Amino acid sequence: MKKYIFSFRTIAIAGITCLLLPLNSCEKELEVTPYSYFTTDAFFSNINEAYMATLGVYEPMSSVDSYGWNISLTFDADTDIGQLSGIGSDDWRTVAHYQGISQTNTFYLVWSKLYEGIDRANVVIERIPKMDSYLNGSQAEKDQLNRMIGEAKFLRGFYYSELVRLWGDVPFKTKSSQPGDNLRGGLVDRYEIYTQIIKDMQEAALVLPVQTPVDERVNKWAAKAMLARVALFAGGYSLNADGTMKRPANYKEYYQLAQKEINDIMAQNPYKLNPSYSKVFKNQCLHVLEPTENIFQVAFFNSAGAKENGSWVGYFNGALTSNGVYPTSIGRCLVPKPFYNSFTEGDQRRDFSIATYTINAQGNKVALLTAKQDESWTAAKWNREYQTNSTQERSYTHINWVVMRYSDLLLMRAEVENELNEGPNAIAYDAINQVRKRAFGGDIAGSRIAIDLKNKGTGYTSAANVLIKITGGGGTDAAAAVVTLASGGISTIGMLRSGDGYTSEPTVTITSVDGKGSGATAVARVLPKLTTTEMNLTTGLSKANFLKALQQERAWELSNEGMRRADLIRWGILADKIAETSAAVKLIRSGYFYPSVTNFVSGKHELYPFPQNETDVNKSITRQNPKY
């Protein structure tokens, strides 16, 4: 189980001094006021205080204002593989559907949290080297403090990388805010900021521990992995102030940096894939730390089950669930049917990642396989059925948000090798095929199953009240539901999840939870497992075709994990993918819900507008992002 790195959260936040709101925080004159009665001179007097201050640098991530909801779930929509539900004036809808404006409060909440983390990092980076324990302490004390400086540098770089990813050129400072400072900084070119981000993360990697972490604190390899991602974004397309999508002329230098960092990691081999794709997310839901799969993650915990430092992961983005056996889940993250159809048959990620069902109060899965129900399919990786469902997690969960998994790093490796070698080499193919092999259950004994209806039974009155239970067979995750009834009998059964690891036919039991109907029977059969050749990506692809395959593989592997929209932007294809998806859903039905194609403006929506709360005060920001 995870260790809660914020066990001392209240002390950590209170103890840090001069932790200001972002560069300018309100429409009145900003005053620099410490969060507590401590001063910087009184604080940082011992290693424990430095540790609390360092945890305070992590803390802004652990909020629904940042990675507990907005950045992770809202800012990743709408794309070719996911969108948020409904039309309305809620910020989470307007932002996702490309209707956000500078006055949209969510933009300011995120902006503020990221700058809050930066200023906290600046305090730690400045104050620890002045501590007596740092100057005159034992080597062990100096090592601990250097680790904390490394964490603060990494996090400062991470927060700035997110600001640049979301807003482009932004205000930039690497000194903590002090009374009398001019806090109204102008916009700084993103590549100047990238230079500092890279420096921060490289310096962090030099002092961070190599050991596998036992909590959510970052280590050397996580810093290098995230630096590789930063390099890909720096070398990718971004929207410039003149309204054009460009990548830098020296973009391959950034790819070379990513290659170096990835090679350093792979030479030490600190990571491995969990053989079971589904187990990765079940572990997340149960708070089982898996640091060999999850490279960098954001911690969430609130002992009272309250909003502060809680997450909406598993509440906002699971299958729609009625309160009963499981707590409510509101199912706001929709999955367009064309994405479901894009998977290769046998890819176990499809049925685990996408819920073609809801979960009723009795805990039964109710199929969404008729008429227009395909417009209600949702993300499913963090379903309520996998969670602790403790009283503390009924509204705000403690499920960590994983910023990077090992499969992400493998796919980045494949992309980098393809780019730098003008086509895929053996390293690129090996990296992507490791991910694909896991997707098809290649390292698990057994296979998927299907279910065949044998006897229709009689007297059934509601498909939702008929439970299909699958037991035995050595596998997990298979699920089926009754789709339609005819003349009191079961007419069709839908396979909701084919599962994996079945070495023999499981037993299928059909029962009526309301006592109406009986006699229906069904049997399971184990499906053939794909061969290694069938699992692997087609050989001999050109550079362009390998990149397209890689882009699709990232969609299948990382769906609803917060990076799709960002990936499409750095590849310069967000507008294309929105248009393609719109055309695809219209082939299903003309009125298929997909509002983004109407709202999205190329050359505008690849960046967010600078928050008006900020620009009203900070007159050094002399322009808005294009077309806002």
C-alpha positions as CSV (number, residue, x, y, z in Angstrom):
1,M,0.0,0.0,0.0
2,K,1.1,3.5,-0.6
3,K,2.8,5.6,2.1
4,Y,1.1,8.9,2.5
5,I,3.8,11.5,1.8
6,F,1.5,14.2,3.1
7,S,1.0,12.7,6.6
8,F,2.5,16.0,7.8
9,R,0.7,18.0,5.2
10,T,-0.8,20.6,7.6
11,I,2.5,21.3,9.2
12,A,4.3,21.3,5.8
13,I,2.0,24.0,4.4
14,A,2.0,26.1,7.5
15,G,5.8,25.9,7.9
16,I,6.8,27.2,4.5
17,T,7.3,31.0,4.4
18,C,6.8,33.6,1.7
19,L,4.8,31.0,-0.3
20,L,2.9,33.5,-2.4
21,L,0.0,33.2,-4.7
22,P,1.3,33.4,-8.3
23,L,3.1,36.4,-9.7
24,N,-0.1,38.5,-9.2
25,S,-3.1,36.9,-7.6
26,C,-5.9,39.4,-7.4
27,E,-7.2,42.7,-8.6
28,K,-5.9,44.6,-5.6
29,E,-2.3,45.3,-4.8
30,L,-0.5,42.1,-3.9
31,E,1.2,41.9,-0.5
32,V,3.8,39.3,0.3
33,T,2.4,37.6,3.4
34,P,3.8,34.3,4.9
35,Y,1.3,31.4,5.2
36,S,2.1,31.2,8.9
37,Y,3.8,33.0,11.7
38,F,7.1,31.4,10.8
39,T,9.7,33.4,9.0
40,T,12.3,32.1,6.6
41,D,15.0,33.0,9.1
42,A,13.3,30.9,11.8
43,F,12.3,28.1,9.5
44,F,14.7,25.7,7.8
45,S,16.6,25.3,11.1
46,N,16.7,21.5,10.8
47,I,16.3,18.7,8.3
48,N,12.7,17.9,9.3
49,E,11.7,21.5,8.6
50,A,13.4,21.3,5.2
51,Y,11.6,18.1,4.5
52,M,8.2,19.6,5.4
53,A,9.0,22.5,3.1
54,T,9.9,20.1,0.3
55,L,6.6,18.2,0.7
56,G,5.0,21.6,0.4
57,V,6.4,21.9,-3.1
58,Y,4.6,18.7,-4.1
59,E,1.4,19.8,-2.5
60,P,-0.1,22.1,-5.2
61,M,-0.3,19.1,-7.5
62,S,-2.6,17.3,-5.0
63,S,-5.7,19.3,-5.6
64,V,-8.8,19.1,-7.8
65,D,-7.8,22.5,-9.0
66,S,-4.8,20.8,-10.7
67,Y,-4.1,17.1,-11.2
68,G,-7.1,15.8,-9.2
69,W,-9.4,17.0,-11.9
70,N,-8.7,20.1,-14.1
71,I,-5.3,19.2,-15.7
72,S,-5.8,15.5,-15.7
73,L,-9.4,15.1,-16.8
74,T,-10.7,18.4,-18.1
75,F,-7.7,19.7,-20.0
76,D,-7.3,16.3,-21.9
77,A,-10.6,16.6,-23.7
78,D,-12.0,16.9,-26.3
79,T,-10.0,14.8,-28.8
80,D,-10.3,11.8,-31.1
81,I,-10.5,9.3,-28.3
82,G,-12.4,11.2,-25.5
83,Q,-14.8,14.0,-24.8
84,L,-16.7,15.4,-21.8
85,S,-20.5,14.9,-21.6
86,G,-23.2,17.4,-22.3
87,I,-23.5,21.1,-23.2
88,G,-23.6,23.7,-20.5
89,S,-22.0,26.7,-18.8
90,D,-19.9,24.6,-16.4
91,D,-16.2,25.4,-16.7
92,W,-15.3,21.8,-17.2
93,R,-17.7,21.6,-20.2
94,T,-16.8,24.9,-21.8
95,V,-13.0,24.3,-21.5
96,A,-13.3,20.8,-22.9
97,H,-15.6,21.8,-25.8
98,Y,-13.2,24.7,-26.8
99,Q,-15.5,27.4,-25.5
100,G,-13.3,28.7,-22.7
101,I,-12.4,32.4,-22.6
102,S,-9.9,34.4,-20.5
103,Q,-12.6,34.9,-17.8
104,T,-13.1,31.2,-17.4
105,N,-12.1,30.6,-13.7
106,T,-10.7,27.2,-14.2
107,F,-7.8,28.6,-16.2
108,Y,-6.9,30.9,-13.3
109,L,-7.2,28.1,-10.8
110,V,-4.7,25.9,-12.7
111,W,-2.4,28.9,-13.5
112,S,-2.4,29.8,-9.8
113,K,-1.6,26.3,-8.6
114,L,1.4,25.9,-11.0
115,Y,2.9,29.2,-10.0
116,E,2.3,28.4,-6.3
117,G,4.4,25.3,-6.7
118,I,7.1,27.3,-8.5
119,D,7.4,29.8,-5.8
120,R,7.5,27.1,-3.1
121,A,10.3,25.4,-5.1
122,N,12.2,28.7,-5.3
123,V,12.1,29.1,-1.5
124,V,13.4,25.6,-0.9
125,I,16.2,26.0,-3.5
126,E,17.3,29.2,-1.9
127,R,17.0,28.4,1.7
128,I,18.4,24.9,2.1
129,P,22.0,25.8,1.0
130,K,22.0,28.4,3.8
131,M,21.2,25.9,6.5
132,D,23.9,25.0,9.0
133,S,23.2,21.3,8.4
134,Y,23.9,21.9,4.7
135,L,27.1,23.9,5.4
136,N,28.5,22.0,8.4
137,G,26.5,18.8,8.8
138,S,27.5,15.2,8.2
139,Q,27.7,13.8,4.7
140,A,24.4,11.9,5.4
141,E,22.7,15.2,6.3
142,K,24.1,16.9,3.2
143,D,22.9,14.0,1.0
144,Q,19.3,14.3,2.4
145,L,19.3,18.1,1.9
146,N,20.7,17.8,-1.6
147,R,18.0,15.3,-2.4
148,M,15.4,17.9,-1.3
149,I,17.0,20.6,-3.5
150,G,16.9,18.1,-6.4
151,E,13.2,17.5,-5.8
152,A,12.5,21.2,-5.7
153,K,14.4,21.8,-8.9
154,F,12.6,18.9,-10.6
155,L,9.2,20.1,-9.5
156,R,10.0,23.7,-10.6
157,G,10.9,22.4,-14.0
158,F,7.8,20.2,-14.1
159,Y,5.5,23.1,-13.2
160,Y,7.1,25.4,-15.8
161,S,6.8,22.7,-18.4
162,E,3.1,22.4,-17.8
163,L,2.6,26.2,-18.0
164,V,4.5,26.3,-21.3
165,R,2.5,23.3,-22.6
166,L,-0.8,24.9,-21.8
167,W,0.0,28.6,-22.4
168,G,3.1,28.9,-24.4
169,D,5.2,32.0,-23.4
170,V,4.6,32.8,-19.8
171,P,6.0,35.0,-17.0
172,F,9.2,33.4,-15.6
173,K,11.1,33.8,-12.4
174,T,13.6,31.6,-10.5
175,K,13.8,33.6,-7.3
176,S,11.3,33.5,-4.4
177,S,9.0,36.4,-4.0
178,Q,10.1,38.9,-1.4
179,P,8.5,42.1,0.0
180,G,9.1,44.9,-2.4
181,D,9.6,42.7,-5.4
182,N,8.1,43.7,-8.8
183,L,5.9,40.6,-9.2
184,R,4.4,41.6,-12.5
185,G,6.7,39.8,-14.9
186,G,6.2,40.0,-18.6
187,L,6.0,37.0,-21.0
188,V,9.2,35.1,-21.6
189,D,9.9,33.1,-24.7
190,R,9.1,29.4,-24.1
191,Y,12.5,28.2,-25.4
192,E,14.3,30.4,-22.8
193,I,12.1,28.7,-20.2
194,Y,12.8,25.3,-21.7
195,T,16.5,25.9,-21.3
196,Q,16.0,26.4,-17.5
197,I,13.6,23.5,-17.3
198,I,16.2,21.2,-18.8
199,K,18.9,22.6,-16.5
200,D,16.7,22.1,-13.5
201,M,15.8,18.5,-14.3
202,Q,19.4,17.6,-15.3
203,E,20.7,19.0,-12.0
204,A,17.9,17.2,-10.1
205,A,18.9,13.9,-11.6
206,L,22.4,14.3,-10.3
207,V,21.4,14.3,-6.7
208,L,18.1,12.3,-6.6
209,P,18.3,8.7,-5.3
210,V,18.6,5.8,-7.7
211,Q,16.7,3.5,-5.4
212,T,13.1,2.4,-6.3
213,P,10.9,4.8,-4.3
214,V,8.6,3.6,-1.5
215,D,6.3,6.6,-1.8
216,E,5.4,9.2,-4.3
217,R,8.7,11.2,-4.1
218,V,10.6,11.5,-7.3
219,N,13.9,9.6,-8.0
220,K,16.7,9.9,-10.5
221,W,15.0,7.8,-13.2
222,A,11.7,9.7,-12.9
223,A,13.5,13.0,-13.4
224,K,15.2,11.6,-16.5
225,A,12.0,10.1,-17.9
226,M,10.1,13.4,-17.4
227,L,13.0,15.3,-19.0
228,A,12.7,13.1,-22.0
229,R,9.0,14.0,-22.3
230,V,9.9,17.7,-21.9
231,A,12.4,17.4,-24.7
232,L,9.8,15.9,-27.0
233,F,7.4,18.8,-26.3
234,A,10.2,21.3,-26.8
235,G,11.0,19.7,-30.1
236,G,7.4,19.4,-31.2
237,Y,4.9,21.7,-32.7
238,S,3.4,24.6,-30.7
239,L,1.3,27.6,-31.4
240,N,3.3,30.8,-31.7
241,A,2.3,34.4,-31.0
242,D,1.8,35.0,-34.7
243,G,-0.8,32.3,-34.9
244,T,1.2,29.7,-36.7
245,M,2.0,26.1,-35.6
246,K,5.8,25.6,-35.7
247,R,8.5,23.4,-34.4
248,P,12.0,24.8,-33.7
249,A,14.6,24.5,-36.5
250,N,16.8,22.6,-34.1
251,Y,14.1,20.2,-33.0
252,K,16.2,17.1,-33.6
253,E,18.6,18.4,-30.8
254,Y,15.7,18.0,-28.4
255,Y,15.0,14.5,-29.7
256,Q,18.7,13.7,-29.2
257,L,18.4,14.8,-25.6
258,A,15.3,12.6,-25.1
259,Q,17.2,9.7,-26.6
260,K,20.1,10.2,-24.2
261,E,17.9,10.3,-21.2
262,I,15.9,7.3,-22.2
263,N,19.1,5.3,-23.0
264,D,20.5,6.2,-19.5
265,I,17.3,4.8,-18.0
266,M,17.2,1.6,-20.1
267,A,20.9,0.9,-19.3
268,Q,20.0,0.6,-15.6
269,N,16.6,-1.2,-16.3
270,P,14.8,0.1,-13.2
271,Y,11.3,-0.4,-14.7
272,K,9.2,-3.3,-16.0
273,L,5.7,-3.8,-17.3
274,N,3.1,-5.4,-15.1
275,P,2.1,-8.5,-17.3
276,S,-1.6,-7.6,-16.8
277,Y,-2.8,-4.3,-18.2
278,S,-5.9,-4.3,-16.0
279,K,-3.9,-4.9,-12.9
280,V,-2.0,-1.6,-13.3
281,F,-5.2,0.3,-12.8
282,K,-6.7,-2.0,-10.2
283,N,-3.5,-1.4,-8.2
284,Q,-3.9,2.4,-8.6
285,C,-7.5,2.2,-7.4
286,L,-6.5,0.1,-4.3
287,H,-3.6,2.5,-3.5
288,V,-1.0,-0.2,-4.2
289,L,2.2,1.6,-5.2
290,E,3.8,0.0,-8.3
291,P,6.9,2.1,-8.8
292,T,8.3,-0.2,-11.5
293,E,5.3,0.5,-13.7
294,N,4.3,4.0,-12.6
295,I,7.3,6.3,-13.0
296,F,5.9,9.6,-11.7
297,Q,2.6,10.1,-9.8
298,V,0.7,12.7,-7.9
299,A,-0.3,11.7,-4.3
300,F,-3.8,12.2,-3.0
301,F,-5.1,11.8,0.5
302,N,-7.5,13.4,2.9
303,S,-8.3,11.5,6.1
304,A,-11.7,13.1,6.4
305,G,-12.7,12.4,2.8
306,A,-13.0,16.1,2.1
307,K,-12.1,18.1,-1.0
308,E,-8.6,19.3,0.1
309,N,-5.9,17.2,-1.5
310,G,-8.6,14.8,-2.7
311,S,-9.0,13.6,-6.3
312,W,-12.0,13.1,-8.6
313,V,-10.2,10.2,-10.4
314,G,-12.7,7.3,-10.2
315,Y,-15.6,9.5,-9.5
316,F,-15.6,11.8,-12.6
317,N,-14.1,9.4,-15.1
318,G,-15.4,5.8,-14.5
319,A,-18.4,4.0,-15.7
320,L,-21.7,5.7,-14.8
321,T,-22.6,4.1,-11.4
322,S,-25.7,4.4,-9.3
323,N,-25.3,4.5,-5.6
324,G,-25.8,1.1,-3.9
325,V,-23.3,-1.7,-3.9
326,Y,-20.8,0.9,-5.1
327,P,-20.7,4.7,-4.5
328,T,-21.9,7.0,-7.2
329,S,-19.7,7.7,-10.2
330,I,-20.9,10.4,-12.6
331,G,-19.3,9.1,-15.8
332,R,-18.5,12.4,-17.5
333,C,-15.6,11.1,-19.7
334,L,-17.1,9.8,-22.9
335,V,-15.4,7.7,-25.5
336,P,-16.5,8.1,-29.2
337,K,-17.4,4.8,-30.8
338,P,-14.9,5.2,-33.7
339,F,-12.1,4.9,-31.1
340,Y,-13.6,1.7,-29.7
341,N,-13.8,0.4,-33.3
342,S,-10.2,1.2,-33.9
343,F,-8.9,-1.6,-31.6
344,T,-7.6,-4.9,-33.1
345,E,-9.7,-7.8,-32.0
346,G,-8.0,-9.4,-29.0
347,D,-6.5,-6.2,-27.7
348,Q,-7.5,-6.4,-24.0
349,R,-7.1,-2.7,-23.5
350,R,-10.3,-2.0,-25.4
351,D,-12.8,-3.6,-23.1
352,F,-11.0,-2.7,-19.9
353,S,-10.5,1.0,-20.9
354,I,-14.0,1.6,-22.3
355,A,-17.3,0.9,-20.5
356,T,-20.0,-0.1,-22.9
357,Y,-22.3,-0.4,-19.9
358,T,-23.4,1.4,-16.7
359,I,-23.5,-0.1,-13.2
360,N,-26.8,-0.1,-11.4
361,A,-27.5,0.1,-7.6
362,Q,-27.4,-3.7,-7.4
363,G,-23.8,-3.7,-8.8
364,N,-25.0,-5.2,-12.1
365,K,-23.5,-4.1,-15.4
366,V,-26.3,-2.8,-17.7
367,A,-25.3,-3.0,-21.4
368,L,-25.4,0.0,-23.6
369,L,-25.4,-1.8,-26.9
370,T,-28.7,-0.7,-28.6
371,A,-30.0,2.4,-30.4
372,K,-28.0,5.6,-29.5
373,Q,-26.5,4.2,-26.4
374,D,-23.0,4.1,-28.0
375,E,-22.9,7.9,-27.3
376,S,-22.9,7.1,-23.6
377,W,-19.8,4.9,-23.5
378,T,-17.3,6.1,-20.9
379,A,-13.8,5.7,-19.7
380,A,-13.5,2.6,-17.4
381,K,-9.9,2.2,-16.1
382,W,-10.8,3.5,-12.6
383,N,-14.3,2.1,-12.1
384,R,-15.9,2.0,-8.7
385,E,-15.8,-1.8,-8.8
386,Y,-12.0,-1.7,-8.4
387,Q,-11.8,0.8,-5.6
388,T,-11.8,0.5,-1.8
389,N,-15.1,2.3,-1.7
390,S,-14.3,3.4,1.9
391,T,-16.4,6.1,3.4
392,Q,-13.5,8.5,2.9
393,E,-13.6,7.9,-0.8
394,R,-17.2,8.3,-1.7
395,S,-16.8,11.8,-3.2
396,Y,-13.1,12.6,-3.3
397,T,-10.9,9.6,-3.8
398,H,-7.4,8.9,-2.8
399,I,-6.4,7.4,-6.2
400,N,-3.1,8.8,-7.3
401,W,-2.8,10.5,-10.7
402,V,0.0,8.8,-12.6
403,V,1.7,11.4,-14.8
404,M,3.9,8.8,-16.6
405,R,3.9,5.0,-16.8
406,Y,6.7,2.8,-18.2
407,S,4.7,2.0,-21.3
408,D,4.7,5.7,-22.1
409,L,8.5,5.8,-21.8
410,L,8.7,2.8,-24.1
411,L,6.5,4.5,-26.7
412,M,8.6,7.7,-26.5
413,R,11.7,5.5,-27.1
414,A,10.1,4.1,-30.3
415,E,9.2,7.6,-31.4
416,V,12.6,9.0,-30.8
417,E,14.4,6.2,-32.6
418,N,12.1,6.5,-35.6
419,E,12.7,10.2,-35.8
420,L,16.4,10.2,-35.4
421,N,17.1,7.3,-37.7
422,E,14.7,8.4,-40.4
423,G,12.7,5.3,-39.9
424,P,12.2,2.5,-37.3
425,N,15.2,0.5,-36.2
426,A,15.3,-2.7,-34.1
427,I,15.1,-0.6,-30.9
428,A,12.0,1.2,-32.0
429,Y,10.2,-2.1,-32.9
430,D,11.3,-3.7,-29.7
431,A,9.9,-0.8,-27.6
432,I,6.5,-0.7,-29.2
433,N,6.2,-4.5,-29.4
434,Q,6.8,-4.8,-25.6
435,V,3.7,-2.6,-25.1
436,R,1.7,-4.5,-27.7
437,K,2.6,-7.9,-26.3
438,R,1.3,-6.8,-22.9
439,A,-1.9,-5.5,-24.5
440,F,-2.7,-8.9,-26.0
441,G,-1.9,-10.8,-22.8
442,G,1.3,-12.2,-24.3
443,D,3.0,-12.7,-20.9
444,I,-0.1,-14.2,-19.2
445,A,-1.0,-17.9,-19.5
446,G,-4.5,-18.4,-20.9
447,S,-6.6,-16.2,-23.1
448,R,-9.9,-14.3,-23.5
449,I,-13.4,-15.9,-23.5
450,A,-16.7,-15.5,-25.3
451,I,-20.1,-16.5,-24.0
452,D,-22.8,-18.3,-26.0
453,L,-26.5,-18.3,-25.0
454,K,-27.9,-21.9,-24.9
455,N,-31.4,-21.6,-23.3
456,K,-33.4,-18.4,-23.4
457,G,-35.5,-19.2,-20.3
458,T,-38.9,-17.7,-19.5
459,G,-40.5,-15.0,-17.4
460,Y,-37.9,-12.3,-17.5
461,T,-39.2,-8.8,-17.4
462,S,-36.1,-6.6,-17.3
463,A,-32.7,-7.1,-18.9
464,A,-31.1,-4.9,-16.2
465,N,-32.3,-7.3,-13.5
466,V,-30.6,-10.4,-15.1
467,L,-27.2,-11.0,-13.7
468,I,-24.6,-13.0,-15.6
469,K,-21.9,-14.3,-13.3
470,I,-18.6,-15.8,-14.6
471,T,-16.5,-17.9,-12.2
472,G,-13.5,-20.1,-12.4
473,G,-11.4,-20.9,-15.4
474,G,-8.3,-19.2,-14.0
475,G,-8.9,-15.8,-15.5
476,T,-10.2,-12.4,-14.6
477,D,-12.2,-9.4,-15.8
478,A,-14.6,-11.1,-18.1
479,A,-18.1,-9.6,-18.0
480,A,-21.3,-10.0,-19.9
481,A,-24.9,-8.7,-19.7
482,V,-28.3,-9.3,-21.2
483,V,-28.9,-6.8,-24.0
484,T,-32.5,-7.6,-25.1
485,L,-35.4,-9.8,-24.0
486,A,-38.1,-11.3,-26.3
487,S,-41.4,-12.9,-25.1
488,G,-40.0,-13.2,-21.6
489,G,-36.8,-15.0,-22.7
490,I,-33.3,-13.7,-23.1
491,S,-32.7,-12.8,-26.7
492,T,-29.2,-11.5,-26.9
493,I,-26.2,-11.4,-24.6
494,G,-23.4,-8.8,-25.0
495,M,-19.8,-9.4,-24.1
496,L,-18.7,-6.4,-22.1
497,R,-15.2,-7.6,-21.3
498,S,-13.5,-10.6,-22.7
499,G,-11.0,-10.8,-19.8
500,D,-7.7,-12.5,-19.8
501,G,-5.8,-15.4,-18.3
502,Y,-8.5,-18.1,-18.8
503,T,-7.0,-21.5,-19.2
504,S,-10.3,-23.4,-19.2
505,E,-13.9,-22.6,-19.7
506,P,-15.4,-20.7,-16.7
507,T,-18.8,-21.4,-15.3
508,V,-21.5,-19.1,-16.4
509,T,-24.5,-18.6,-14.1
510,I,-27.6,-16.5,-15.0
511,T,-29.8,-15.3,-12.2
512,S,-32.7,-12.9,-11.9
513,V,-32.1,-10.4,-9.1
514,D,-35.8,-9.5,-8.8
515,G,-37.1,-13.1,-8.8
516,K,-38.8,-12.8,-12.2
517,G,-37.6,-15.3,-14.8
518,S,-35.6,-18.5,-14.8
519,G,-34.2,-21.2,-17.0
520,A,-31.7,-19.3,-19.1
521,T,-28.3,-20.9,-19.5
522,A,-25.1,-20.0,-21.3
523,V,-21.6,-21.5,-21.7
524,A,-18.2,-19.9,-22.1
525,R,-15.5,-20.8,-24.6
526,V,-11.8,-19.9,-24.5
527,L,-10.8,-17.9,-27.6
528,P,-7.5,-18.6,-29.5
529,K,-4.6,-16.5,-28.4
530,L,-2.8,-14.4,-31.0
531,T,0.7,-15.5,-32.0
532,T,3.7,-13.3,-31.3
533,T,3.8,-12.4,-34.9
534,E,0.2,-11.3,-34.8
535,M,0.8,-9.3,-31.7
536,N,3.8,-7.4,-33.1
537,L,3.6,-4.4,-35.3
538,T,4.0,-4.9,-39.0
539,T,7.6,-4.9,-40.0
540,G,9.2,-2.8,-42.8
541,L,7.2,0.4,-42.2
542,S,8.4,3.7,-43.5
543,K,9.2,6.6,-41.1
544,A,5.8,8.2,-41.7
545,N,3.8,5.0,-41.4
546,F,5.6,4.0,-38.2
547,L,4.9,7.4,-36.7
548,K,1.2,6.9,-37.5
549,A,1.2,3.5,-35.9
550,L,3.0,4.9,-32.9
551,Q,0.4,7.7,-32.6
552,Q,-2.4,5.1,-32.7
553,E,-0.6,2.9,-30.2
554,R,-0.3,5.8,-27.7
555,A,-4.1,6.3,-28.0
556,W,-4.8,2.6,-27.3
557,E,-2.3,2.4,-24.4
558,L,-2.7,5.7,-22.7
559,S,-6.4,6.6,-23.3
560,N,-7.9,9.0,-20.8
561,E,-4.5,9.3,-19.0
562,G,-4.2,13.0,-19.6
563,M,-1.8,13.3,-22.5
564,R,-3.8,12.7,-25.8
565,R,-4.7,16.3,-26.5
566,A,-1.1,17.4,-25.7
567,D,0.3,14.7,-27.9
568,L,-1.9,15.7,-30.9
569,I,-0.7,19.3,-30.4
570,R,3.0,18.5,-30.4
571,W,2.5,16.4,-33.5
572,G,0.6,19.2,-35.2
573,I,-2.5,17.1,-35.9
574,L,-5.1,18.1,-33.3
575,A,-7.3,20.0,-35.9
576,D,-7.0,17.0,-38.3
577,K,-8.0,14.5,-35.7
578,I,-11.0,16.5,-34.6
579,A,-12.2,16.7,-38.2
580,E,-11.6,13.0,-38.8
581,T,-13.5,12.0,-35.7
582,S,-16.4,14.3,-36.6
583,A,-16.6,12.6,-40.0
584,A,-16.4,9.2,-38.4
585,V,-19.2,9.7,-35.9
586,K,-21.5,11.2,-38.6
587,L,-21.2,7.9,-40.5
588,I,-22.7,6.3,-37.4
589,R,-25.5,8.9,-37.3
590,S,-25.8,12.5,-38.4
591,G,-26.7,13.8,-34.9
592,Y,-23.9,11.9,-33.0
593,F,-22.8,14.1,-30.1
594,Y,-19.4,15.7,-30.9
595,P,-19.6,19.4,-30.3
596,S,-15.9,20.2,-30.6
597,V,-15.8,20.2,-34.4
598,T,-18.1,23.2,-34.4
599,N,-16.1,25.1,-31.7
600,F,-12.5,24.3,-32.4
601,V,-10.5,27.0,-34.2
602,S,-7.1,26.0,-35.5
603,G,-4.4,28.5,-34.6
604,K,-6.3,29.4,-31.4
605,H,-7.2,26.4,-29.3
606,E,-3.8,24.8,-29.2
607,L,-3.2,27.2,-26.3
608,Y,-5.3,28.5,-23.5
609,P,-6.0,32.2,-23.0
610,F,-4.0,34.0,-20.3
611,P,-6.4,34.3,-17.3
612,Q,-8.0,37.7,-17.1
613,N,-7.5,37.8,-13.3
614,E,-3.8,37.8,-14.1
615,T,-3.8,40.3,-17.1
616,D,-6.0,42.8,-15.2
617,V,-3.2,43.2,-12.6
618,N,-0.1,42.3,-14.6
619,K,0.1,44.9,-17.2
620,S,3.5,43.5,-18.3
621,I,1.5,40.9,-20.1
622,T,1.0,43.0,-23.2
623,R,-0.8,40.5,-25.5
624,Q,-3.3,37.7,-25.4
625,N,-2.7,34.3,-27.0
626,P,-3.8,34.2,-30.6
627,K,-7.5,34.8,-31.5
628,Y,-8.7,35.2,-27.9
